[in-house]
Amino acid sequence: MSETLPTRYDFASAEARWYEFWEKKGYFKPRPGKGKFVVMMPPPNITGILHMGHVLNNTIQDVLVRWHRMRGEETLWQPGIDHAGIATMNKVEQEIAREGKTRFDVGRDEFVKRTWAWKERYGNTIIEQLRRLGSSADWENLVFTMDPAYSRAVLTAFVELFNAGLIYRGKRLINWCPRCKTALSDDEVEHEDTPSHLWYIRYPLADGEGHIVVATTRPETYLGDTAVAVNPDDKRFAGLVGKRVRLPLVNWERKDTEGKPVPPEIPVIANRAVDPGFGTGAVKVTPAHDPVDNEIARETGIPLVQVMDEDARMTENAGPFAGLTREEARERIVAELEKAGFLEKTEDYTVPLGTCYRCRTPIEPLLSEQWFVRMKELAGPATEAVRSGKVRIIPSYGEKIFFNWMDNIRDWCVSRQIWWGHRVPVYYCDECGEVFASVDAPEGCRRCGSAKVRQDEDVLDTWASSWLWPFATLGWPENTERLRKYYPGDVLVTGWDILYLWVARMMMAGARFMGEMPFHTVYLHGIVRDERGRKMEKSLGNSPDPLDLFRQYSVDGVRMGILFITPEGRDVLFSVKSAEIGRNFANKLWNAGRLVLLNAGGRFAGLPGSMRLEDRWILSRLERAISETTRLLGDYEFNSAVRTLYEFLWADFCDWYLEAIKPRTQSGDRSGVDVALFVLEAYLRLLHPFMPFITEELWQALPNKSGESIMISPWPEPTGMSDPDAESRFSLLQEMVSGVREIRGTFGVPRSAKLSLVFRDSRDALALARENLALLGFLAGIEGVSESDEAPAGSALIPSKVFEAYVPLSGVIDTGKEKARLEKEIAELSAQVERIRARLSDPNFLDKAPQEVIREQKARFADMATKLERLRGQLERL
């Protein structure tokens, strides 16, 4: 490449050019090396488009993968995409709706055909966007969860569990989405606090001796009540337990789930599940429409009356309310209760409304025949792996979430009433009634041989395919070479929100089907939110398009920026300011590289035999940066690693070293340039996993590079250049320079004015200053150094714990005038600080002011207090 670089970095050109280069060279594929490193990419949905959560997740993975690849390990980053059953079905249904039809109008076969067509049109959008991010995954081995080989793995796993008695079909209370017309697992239901009401309803005692008041958030389901429950320790109701009450308004016949009649007179029972502090302490028991009530029914044997169907409409058991939607029924029932004198009162109340995680429709607890996996039997090995430390969860708080879910695990509802996905491989013989599971479609019944065999209509939950991801992507159930080589993997990077939805289940599947855990480390990152802590939503206008950010700030800028603000294990408060940080850093790096290359003239003579203090200092700082970055990456402290690299380039290399070597470079001595080239080449390799494009662009221009790409160059290792003495001595020079610069700024001393340093009882510092007077002269405008037994009159003190040095200012400034100016500024600022202090001490202000205002006032107070302390120090030093 040219010995000089253009003034501006054309990142768009570099990103396209180098990604194509890397891919053509086959760098993304595993290459034989010392050991292996395997990461499984969490498969994005085919409906997905890139968002900031993807950017964070895949940047972290890419950092790890590029780092291990540079360390010479055989590295596999296995990519793929998920068929996303319900989400994809919704997309295709929207297209069909534009024709004025539903999926039931077009039929199952046509719907599946259209879904495959939709996948071919849009399914790779997210993959192309991940490539744009610079993700160095093994794209040639991309896996789709509906690929034939992967589908066979899903069916094989189901059949094995079915034959082992770990999958069963049963009628149980499940979460039902009336919009998607499918069951949902508990983990697919999202809860959101929603304003509602608490209705207090009078249930007359059957003996006519009064009534009992029941509080409920769902008056529309009271028509399915089969008991009223109280806590056995609640003495208020001790005399009512065992009596019967009559359901208000109900004068029609209801039938339970077995078709038996259930009278409107129901018992008052005692059960410890009842919270005496809720409402009146007496609650209605509706076993067919509430999970807690369903458990009470299991314990007591009370009947189940279903009053709502799969469309969330009232059934015949609702009498005159049959056919109404649940919303219409609530309104009508409340009105009728009030009219008849059964509604005692209504209170405002907030309910944790459960909604479908895909379409946001409120779910309905519903009795339904579904397929379930027995989870307790599968959970043991995974739980023990974390308890024993065989699998490490980072940060450690994830273990508490993991154990809480695993220790209270419930059977997993894996069947879905949709058409896109892996169809349940269970077959029913209409001739003899045999029910059996088979990976391949059978020609006939395995017991009687009859051809009258039909397949179950349901498909499997999407998670019931992705829980096999770590080994099904490698060819399981076949014993492939890839499976033998790359299972188990090493690290899983994901958000904490799917720790139990996906991570825990993969561990269970790995133990069951492979006999060992699929990874040894789980790294959990936080959720990306806006700077106010809100979830990013298009409707809020706070969800930036990453592709727009790439176009404005560069891919490297966005990658660096988001890692710069990502605290370990906590949610990320993102704004475009972070992308600006990344872009500004990229510009700083480009300008530094351009300066070094301009002075290098296309030549590198190697490190000089004799080096100055600043040379030994920067090489020692480089050694420290290498060791620290390597350690931090090994500890998964990405934010700290980024900040280490940021500070090294910006402060050590640019602000100090490149400035320090200017005088000798200008005099024709290129030894400093050779050191700068050495440092820059190693630094670019350190930075490459984080900012792959700009590092490749700069590295390719270096005269001292070795190899065809930075991507496959070795990771920098410490080489014995650590020099604590040089670091200590140069840090003293930095204190001197910074102190003089601060004094110039404080007292308005122009850069052209030459100053001197006077040391008191600081012989080592004096000697150091004399040895490096030329450097002090260039960096701080110091023309002489001397020693004195006393502080010179009219001088300013340089703050230091190591030496005592003064800058004489007599004749340079009017010291009396400067003292007066500082005293006035201190007085004005002190008054402002006291006003804010009083405000922050006022309970009325703290109670009534918005939190944002309080935070702003606290930040302002801290800034002013710091400035005040600095001004007082300046006055004291003068």
PAGU-78049 format. One line per 5 residues: number of its first residue (from 1); for each residue x, y negated, z negated of C-alpha. Coordinates in steps of 0.02 Angstrom, whole numbers. Example, Ala and Ser with C-alpha at 12.3 -4.5 7.8 and 13.67 -1.06 7.14 Angstrom:
1> 615,225,-390  684,53,-357;
//
This chain:
1> 0,0,0  47,-184,11  169,-254,-117  40,-387,-158  -143,-369,-202;
6> -285,-483,-147  -333,-620,-269  -504,-542,-301  -536,-358,-333  -662,-290,-205;
11> -738,-162,-321  -878,-109,-204  -753,-57,-71  -639,29,-195  -781,128,-275;
16> -843,200,-110  -668,231,-43  -595,320,-193  -747,426,-233  -745,492,-54;
21> -557,522,-68  -572,619,-231  -714,726,-165  -627,765,-1  -472,817,-96;
26> -576,938,-201  -523,859,-366  -695,887,-444  -679,1076,-432  -592,1176,-569;
31> -407,1197,-533  -299,1331,-616  -214,1261,-770  -160,1289,-949  -321,1339,-1036;
36> -495,1285,-987  -621,1151,-1030  -806,1171,-989  -947,1044,-1005  -1126,1076,-955;
41> -1213,921,-886  -1385,899,-964  -1489,920,-806  -1586,763,-763  -1764,783,-701;
46> -1793,781,-513  -1917,641,-549  -1783,537,-632  -1696,378,-581  -1539,317,-665;
51> -1565,221,-827  -1445,158,-960  -1463,318,-1061  -1397,416,-912  -1255,290,-894;
56> -1200,314,-1075  -1220,503,-1076  -1130,535,-912  -994,407,-944  -948,497,-1105;
61> -948,665,-1016  -843,596,-873  -717,523,-995  -696,693,-1077  -687,786,-911;
66> -560,668,-831  -455,670,-991  -448,860,-1000  -416,873,-814  -266,756,-832;
71> -204,864,-976  -185,1006,-852  -333,1111,-908  -445,1208,-788  -594,1092,-803;
76> -774,1127,-754  -913,1000,-768  -1064,1100,-715  -1200,989,-640  -1382,1024,-602;
81> -1559,958,-598  -1715,1014,-688  -1881,1049,-601  -1972,952,-739  -2139,1042,-730;
86> -2265,918,-798  -2172,761,-740  -2156,824,-562  -2335,886,-559  -2391,710,-607;
91> -2293,634,-462  -2370,752,-334  -2543,731,-409  -2526,544,-383  -2490,573,-198;
96> -2640,689,-182  -2749,563,-273  -2713,437,-136  -2804,558,-21  -2953,555,-139;
101> -2917,733,-196  -2857,829,-349  -2736,975,-359  -2885,1090,-378  -2952,1029,-211;
106> -2792,1077,-118  -2765,1241,-212  -2613,1317,-296  -2515,1375,-143  -2534,1209,-52;
111> -2492,1112,-211  -2330,1210,-237  -2287,1185,-53  -2312,997,-71  -2208,995,-229;
116> -2061,1076,-141  -2078,947,-3  -2078,808,-134  -1922,883,-211  -1833,883,-43;
121> -1877,699,-16  -1841,629,-189  -1759,763,-295  -1579,714,-261  -1601,528,-297;
126> -1536,544,-474  -1387,649,-415  -1333,516,-290  -1347,386,-427  -1240,490,-545;
131> -1109,502,-408  -1117,312,-394  -1072,306,-579  -910,398,-538  -961,564,-615;
136> -828,692,-568  -939,847,-581  -921,1005,-478  -1055,952,-354  -1021,1099,-237;
141> -1097,1211,-371  -1249,1104,-410  -1388,1210,-486  -1575,1179,-477  -1682,1266,-608;
146> -1799,1332,-471  -1658,1405,-366  -1689,1591,-333  -1541,1649,-438  -1585,1535,-583;
151> -1769,1584,-573  -1719,1766,-585  -1623,1726,-744  -1777,1642,-819  -1888,1791,-779;
156> -1757,1914,-843  -1747,1824,-1010  -1937,1823,-1027  -1953,2008,-987  -1815,2054,-1110;
161> -1898,1957,-1251  -2069,2025,-1203  -2008,2204,-1209  -1923,2170,-1376  -2087,2108,-1450;
166> -2022,1931,-1468  -2150,1858,-1347  -2335,1880,-1379  -2502,1810,-1323  -2620,1742,-1452;
171> -2762,1622,-1481  -2696,1485,-1590  -2715,1301,-1619  -2601,1213,-1496  -2570,1036,-1433;
176> -2676,1009,-1278  -2659,868,-1152  -2830,834,-1075  -2748,736,-934  -2617,865,-883;
181> -2734,1009,-928  -2594,1104,-1015  -2529,1158,-1183  -2381,1065,-1259  -2259,1121,-1390;
186> -2247,1020,-1552  -2084,945,-1488  -2169,879,-1330  -2289,772,-1430  -2235,594,-1466;
191> -2309,507,-1617  -2338,321,-1625  -2416,221,-1766  -2582,155,-1698  -2710,40,-1780;
196> -2873,133,-1815  -2997,158,-1956  -3038,269,-2103  -3222,314,-2108  -3303,363,-2274;
201> -3447,485,-2244  -3574,548,-2373  -3602,736,-2371  -3763,775,-2470  -3752,918,-2595;
206> -3861,1062,-2538  -3949,1069,-2707  -4004,887,-2686  -3905,830,-2838  -3808,688,-2756;
211> -3669,686,-2627  -3481,693,-2602  -3390,558,-2501  -3263,619,-2375  -3136,504,-2288;
216> -3084,544,-2110  -2991,467,-1964  -3087,576,-1840  -3276,564,-1867  -3308,642,-1695;
221> -3242,811,-1754  -3343,822,-1916  -3473,919,-1817  -3347,1063,-1823  -3324,1058,-2012;
226> -3339,1225,-2100  -3288,1166,-2276  -3248,1016,-2384  -3084,1033,-2480  -3014,955,-2639;
231> -2852,981,-2733  -2874,1111,-2873  -2788,992,-2997  -2906,848,-2958  -3022,843,-3108;
236> -3141,723,-3020  -3211,867,-2918  -3192,1011,-3041  -3380,1031,-3057  -3410,1031,-2869;
241> -3293,1172,-2815  -3399,1320,-2765  -3551,1215,-2724  -3612,1183,-2547  -3642,1023,-2451;
246> -3742,989,-2295  -3667,913,-2140  -3758,749,-2109  -3862,740,-1949  -3829,923,-1904;
251> -3995,1013,-1878  -3945,1126,-1733  -3862,1296,-1723  -3673,1302,-1714  -3571,1456,-1669;
256> -3394,1502,-1718  -3259,1562,-1600  -3325,1741,-1615  -3502,1688,-1567  -3573,1704,-1742;
261> -3692,1570,-1806  -3623,1445,-1933  -3750,1353,-2040  -3739,1165,-2074  -3719,1203,-2260;
266> -3534,1223,-2297  -3436,1260,-2458  -3330,1145,-2564  -3163,1234,-2587  -3000,1199,-2679;
271> -2834,1199,-2587  -2663,1129,-2629  -2640,1060,-2453  -2758,918,-2500  -2677,754,-2550;
276> -2780,683,-2696  -2721,509,-2651  -2793,510,-2475  -2963,424,-2461  -3076,488,-2599;
281> -2973,646,-2627  -3104,751,-2536  -3070,795,-2354  -3167,880,-2217  -3098,1045,-2154;
286> -3109,1066,-1964  -3005,1223,-1928  -3031,1221,-1739  -2964,1043,-1721  -2830,1012,-1852;
291> -2670,1112,-1887  -2676,1090,-2076  -2859,1139,-2081  -2819,1287,-1970  -2694,1350,-2101;
296> -2827,1328,-2236  -2945,1435,-2132  -2813,1570,-2116  -2795,1573,-2306  -2980,1566,-2349;
301> -3067,1651,-2202  -3187,1507,-2167  -3251,1508,-1986  -3187,1404,-1841  -3312,1298,-1743;
306> -3248,1218,-1583  -3335,1055,-1539  -3219,993,-1402  -3165,1072,-1238  -3011,1061,-1125;
311> -3075,898,-1049  -3088,821,-1224  -3277,821,-1206  -3398,879,-1339  -3462,1059,-1325;
316> -3634,1133,-1356  -3586,1147,-1540  -3600,957,-1545  -3788,965,-1515  -3856,801,-1444;
321> -3678,735,-1424  -3628,875,-1303  -3547,814,-1143  -3484,651,-1216  -3300,607,-1210;
326> -3215,603,-1380  -3213,413,-1373  -3398,403,-1330  -3440,532,-1462  -3346,435,-1597;
331> -3442,276,-1558  -3612,364,-1552  -3582,471,-1707  -3523,325,-1814  -3676,225,-1760;
336> -3794,369,-1801  -3712,400,-1971  -3728,217,-2014  -3907,210,-1956  -3953,361,-2063;
341> -3864,293,-2216  -3722,421,-2218  -3580,298,-2182  -3524,225,-2347  -3387,109,-2282;
346> -3251,85,-2151  -3070,31,-2183  -2928,-19,-2069  -2801,120,-2060  -2644,160,-1959;
351> -2635,335,-1886  -2483,424,-1813  -2567,456,-1645  -2495,605,-1552  -2479,581,-1364;
356> -2418,684,-1216  -2234,649,-1191  -2261,632,-1003  -2427,544,-971  -2453,462,-1143;
361> -2631,531,-1157  -2683,567,-1338  -2666,754,-1365  -2803,861,-1438  -2773,1005,-1560;
366> -2865,1147,-1474  -2887,1334,-1494  -2815,1418,-1341  -2743,1583,-1279  -2558,1551,-1249;
371> -2390,1639,-1241  -2276,1615,-1391  -2095,1657,-1433  -2059,1719,-1610  -1927,1593,-1662;
376> -1881,1647,-1838  -1798,1805,-1770  -1695,1701,-1647  -1649,1557,-1762  -1535,1650,-1884;
381> -1373,1663,-1783  -1383,1482,-1724  -1413,1418,-1901  -1269,1521,-1969  -1153,1457,-1831;
386> -1178,1278,-1890  -1171,1322,-2075  -1008,1415,-2052  -930,1278,-1946  -918,1386,-1791;
391> -1021,1252,-1704  -984,1073,-1756  -1112,934,-1738  -1041,758,-1721  -1087,647,-1809;
396> -1122,757,-1959  -1294,680,-1993  -1353,787,-1847  -1332,941,-1955  -1470,881,-2072;
401> -1589,858,-1925  -1538,1028,-1857  -1563,1122,-2021  -1727,1036,-2059  -1799,1096,-1894;
406> -1721,1269,-1899  -1771,1305,-2080  -1952,1259,-2042  -1959,1329,-1867  -2126,1382,-1794;
411> -2164,1497,-1649  -2137,1412,-1482  -2285,1395,-1363  -2201,1427,-1194  -2350,1438,-1076;
416> -2413,1290,-976  -2572,1275,-874  -2489,1195,-725  -2431,1259,-555  -2254,1195,-538;
421> -2126,1300,-628  -2080,1481,-664  -2238,1584,-666  -2259,1695,-818  -2198,1868,-759;
426> -2339,1963,-846  -2457,2074,-747  -2630,2141,-788  -2702,2301,-718  -2888,2283,-684;
431> -2903,2473,-672  -2833,2534,-838  -2804,2371,-935  -2615,2390,-945  -2518,2228,-980;
436> -2335,2228,-935  -2191,2111,-888  -2083,2129,-734  -1947,2024,-654  -1999,2081,-480;
441> -2178,2081,-418  -2240,2260,-444  -2322,2361,-305  -2442,2436,-430  -2480,2468,-613;
446> -2335,2552,-700  -2455,2663,-799  -2592,2716,-679  -2517,2663,-512  -2669,2560,-461;
451> -2639,2419,-338  -2767,2311,-430  -2633,2212,-521  -2637,2023,-544  -2508,1903,-615;
456> -2537,1785,-761  -2589,1612,-698  -2482,1509,-819  -2306,1445,-792  -2168,1429,-921;
461> -2124,1274,-1018  -1980,1180,-933  -1874,1204,-1089  -1899,1392,-1070  -1787,1382,-918;
466> -1663,1250,-974  -1624,1342,-1137  -1528,1465,-1026  -1427,1326,-944  -1251,1366,-1013;
471> -1248,1541,-937  -1387,1548,-804  -1293,1413,-707  -1143,1531,-702  -1237,1678,-626;
476> -1316,1771,-773  -1392,1901,-780  -1261,1958,-654  -1088,1981,-727  -1007,1854,-610;
481> -828,1795,-611  -886,1618,-653  -984,1684,-801  -836,1782,-867  -718,1634,-843;
486> -822,1486,-902  -935,1553,-1039  -934,1502,-1177  -907,1318,-1141  -832,1187,-1255;
491> -932,1028,-1283  -1111,974,-1258  -1144,787,-1248  -1323,733,-1274  -1439,615,-1365;
496> -1493,661,-1542  -1676,656,-1486  -1663,826,-1398  -1558,913,-1531  -1699,1035,-1569;
501> -1792,1026,-1403  -1641,1088,-1307  -1478,1106,-1403  -1540,1221,-1540  -1634,1328,-1414;
506> -1478,1346,-1305  -1385,1409,-1457  -1522,1536,-1492  -1522,1593,-1311  -1332,1606,-1309;
511> -1331,1715,-1463  -1473,1825,-1398  -1420,1852,-1218  -1231,1824,-1222  -1185,1870,-1400;
516> -1098,1705,-1438  -1131,1519,-1451  -1127,1421,-1287  -1011,1284,-1355  -908,1243,-1509;
521> -950,1058,-1521  -1109,956,-1501  -1079,769,-1482  -1235,666,-1513  -1244,487,-1453;
526> -1378,361,-1495  -1522,296,-1392  -1490,143,-1283  -1603,0,-1339  -1611,-184,-1300;
531> -1518,-310,-1407  -1672,-330,-1518  -1675,-144,-1554  -1827,-107,-1445  -1842,47,-1338;
536> -1807,4,-1156  -1969,2,-1057  -2008,-69,-885  -2167,-145,-956  -2062,-247,-1080;
541> -1945,-307,-943  -1795,-255,-1049  -1736,-106,-946  -1603,-162,-822  -1574,-61,-665;
546> -1397,11,-680  -1374,0,-492  -1403,-188,-501  -1275,-197,-642  -1151,-97,-537;
551> -1172,-220,-394  -1146,-370,-507  -1018,-310,-635  -940,-155,-551  -958,25,-607;
556> -800,14,-712  -863,-144,-794  -1028,-63,-845  -941,96,-905  -815,1,-1008;
561> -946,-121,-1072  -1068,9,-1136  -931,110,-1223  -864,-50,-1299  -1029,-80,-1392;
566> -1074,101,-1430  -1055,138,-1616  -1015,319,-1658  -1179,414,-1673  -1292,261,-1688;
571> -1412,181,-1567  -1339,62,-1438  -1403,-117,-1428  -1369,-158,-1246  -1373,-323,-1154;
576> -1290,-383,-995  -1162,-468,-1107  -1079,-299,-1130  -1066,-278,-941  -988,-451,-935;
581> -860,-394,-1063  -817,-246,-951  -808,-353,-794  -698,-484,-878  -583,-346,-940;
586> -571,-275,-763  -527,-449,-698  -393,-466,-833  -320,-297,-784  -323,-341,-599;
591> -236,-507,-626  -104,-428,-737  -71,-291,-610  -64,-417,-469  62,-524,-565;
596> 176,-376,-604  170,-311,-424  203,-484,-354  362,-496,-459  412,-315,-426;
601> 428,-340,-239  391,-157,-205  540,-96,-308  562,-5,-474  739,17,-542;
606> 688,117,-696  698,62,-876  849,-50,-910  994,24,-1007  998,-123,-1126;
611> 831,-190,-1186  780,-347,-1277  671,-353,-1432  511,-385,-1333  551,-237,-1219;
616> 574,-117,-1364  418,-190,-1445  301,-163,-1296  368,14,-1268  337,54,-1450;
621> 162,-22,-1439  131,85,-1284  187,239,-1380  66,194,-1519  -76,166,-1393;
626> -44,337,-1315  -46,426,-1483  -196,330,-1547  -302,350,-1389  -263,535,-1381;
631> -312,558,-1563  -471,458,-1546  -527,555,-1392  -493,716,-1485  -603,653,-1626;
636> -740,595,-1503  -719,414,-1559  -748,338,-1388  -788,163,-1449  -627,154,-1551;
641> -525,223,-1405  -595,90,-1288  -556,-48,-1413  -379,17,-1434  -351,9,-1246;
646> -436,-161,-1234  -326,-238,-1368  -167,-164,-1297  -195,-237,-1124  -269,-404,-1173;
651> -162,-446,-1324  -1,-346,-1319  31,-333,-1133  -47,-491,-1060  -45,-620,-1200;
656> 126,-575,-1268  236,-466,-1159  201,-539,-988  220,-712,-1062  381,-664,-1151;
661> 468,-602,-993  426,-753,-885  587,-851,-921  704,-710,-874  597,-659,-725;
666> 604,-838,-661  792,-837,-684  810,-684,-572  827,-552,-710  701,-416,-661;
671> 730,-302,-811  568,-361,-891  472,-325,-730  537,-145,-729  480,-122,-908;
676> 311,-199,-861  295,-77,-715  335,70,-829  207,14,-958  74,-26,-828;
681> 88,144,-743  69,238,-907  -71,122,-965  -170,148,-805  -165,335,-835;
686> -227,307,-1014  -369,198,-951  -417,306,-802  -550,416,-887  -642,259,-940;
691> -620,151,-783  -580,272,-642  -595,158,-490  -490,6,-533  -355,115,-611;
696> -340,215,-450  -336,57,-345  -196,-20,-449  -100,142,-475  -92,174,-288;
701> -5,5,-268  133,42,-395  309,77,-331  338,194,-480  186,308,-460;
706> 212,494,-436  84,603,-347  -63,576,-231  -194,519,-358  -201,453,-534;
711> -347,572,-561  -233,724,-559  -82,639,-636  -30,700,-808  -101,621,-963;
716> 32,510,-1046  124,591,-1190  232,509,-1325  414,505,-1267  507,453,-1423;
721> 503,265,-1391  421,224,-1555  520,83,-1637  446,24,-1803  589,-99,-1829;
726> 557,-184,-1662  371,-193,-1700  404,-269,-1871  528,-398,-1806  422,-448,-1656;
731> 268,-466,-1767  365,-598,-1866  399,-693,-1706  214,-679,-1664  172,-756,-1834;
736> 290,-900,-1799  222,-933,-1625  40,-918,-1679  72,-1030,-1829  152,-1166,-1723;
741> 13,-1155,-1593  -120,-1173,-1729  -31,-1325,-1799  -25,-1404,-1626  -210,-1373,-1605;
746> -259,-1433,-1777  -162,-1595,-1772  -173,-1631,-1586  12,-1610,-1550  37,-1602,-1361;
751> 125,-1455,-1280  260,-1569,-1215  312,-1624,-1389  460,-1523,-1452  451,-1460,-1631;
756> 567,-1373,-1751  552,-1242,-1886  621,-1262,-2061  636,-1104,-2165  643,-1097,-2354;
761> 708,-942,-2445  680,-839,-2286  853,-793,-2221  798,-638,-2122  662,-735,-2034;
766> 783,-879,-2003  909,-761,-1924  772,-683,-1816  715,-854,-1758  893,-906,-1712;
771> 920,-745,-1614  759,-776,-1516  761,-965,-1505  742,-964,-1316  585,-857,-1331;
776> 515,-969,-1469  554,-1119,-1361  458,-1050,-1212  309,-982,-1309  290,-1118,-1443;
781> 395,-1268,-1391  520,-1245,-1534  688,-1328,-1498  777,-1294,-1661  774,-1196,-1824;
786> 854,-1239,-1990  853,-1200,-2175  805,-1309,-2324  789,-1288,-2512  631,-1392,-2513;
791> 478,-1416,-2404  508,-1562,-2287  396,-1713,-2317  254,-1734,-2194  265,-1556,-2131;
796> 137,-1418,-2101  158,-1245,-2176  144,-1089,-2067  36,-964,-2165  134,-802,-2191;
801> 157,-673,-2328  331,-630,-2264  420,-796,-2241  403,-980,-2287  420,-1096,-2139;
806> 371,-1275,-2104  345,-1381,-1949  398,-1561,-1982  269,-1682,-1911  336,-1851,-1969;
811> 357,-1957,-1817  251,-1836,-1716  82,-1878,-1792  10,-2002,-1918  -3,-1883,-2068;
816> -106,-2003,-2172  -233,-2022,-2033  -240,-1833,-2008  -270,-1805,-2195  -414,-1928,-2194;
821> -490,-1845,-2040  -480,-1673,-2120  -553,-1733,-2285  -701,-1812,-2196  -734,-1656,-2091;
826> -721,-1546,-2247  -848,-1655,-2340  -974,-1650,-2198  -956,-1463,-2173  -968,-1429,-2361;
831> -1136,-1518,-2366  -1202,-1413,-2221  -1142,-1252,-2303  -1229,-1296,-2466  -1393,-1335,-2376;
836> -1392,-1164,-2291  -1340,-1079,-2454  -1489,-1157,-2542  -1606,-1102,-2402  -1543,-923,-2409;
841> -1567,-923,-2599  -1749,-981,-2585  -1869,-833,-2610  -2006,-924,-2513  -1895,-941,-2361;
846> -1840,-759,-2370  -2021,-699,-2387  -2098,-806,-2249  -1962,-834,-2119  -1949,-712,-1972;
851> -1804,-589,-1989  -1723,-658,-1832  -1716,-832,-1910  -1644,-763,-2072  -1510,-667,-1975;
856> -1468,-824,-1876  -1451,-927,-2035  -1339,-795,-2117  -1227,-789,-1964  -1218,-979,-1960;
861> -1174,-983,-2145  -1034,-856,-2120  -962,-953,-1972  -966,-1119,-2065  -889,-1044,-2223;
866> -747,-973,-2120  -717,-1139,-2033  -722,-1230,-2201  -593,-1114,-2274  -481,-1143,-2122;
871> -496,-1333,-2136  -453,-1329,-2321  -302,-1223,-2282  -246,-1347,-2149  -263,-1492,-2271;
876> -167,-1397,-2403  -27,-1355,-2281  -8,-1534,-2218;
//
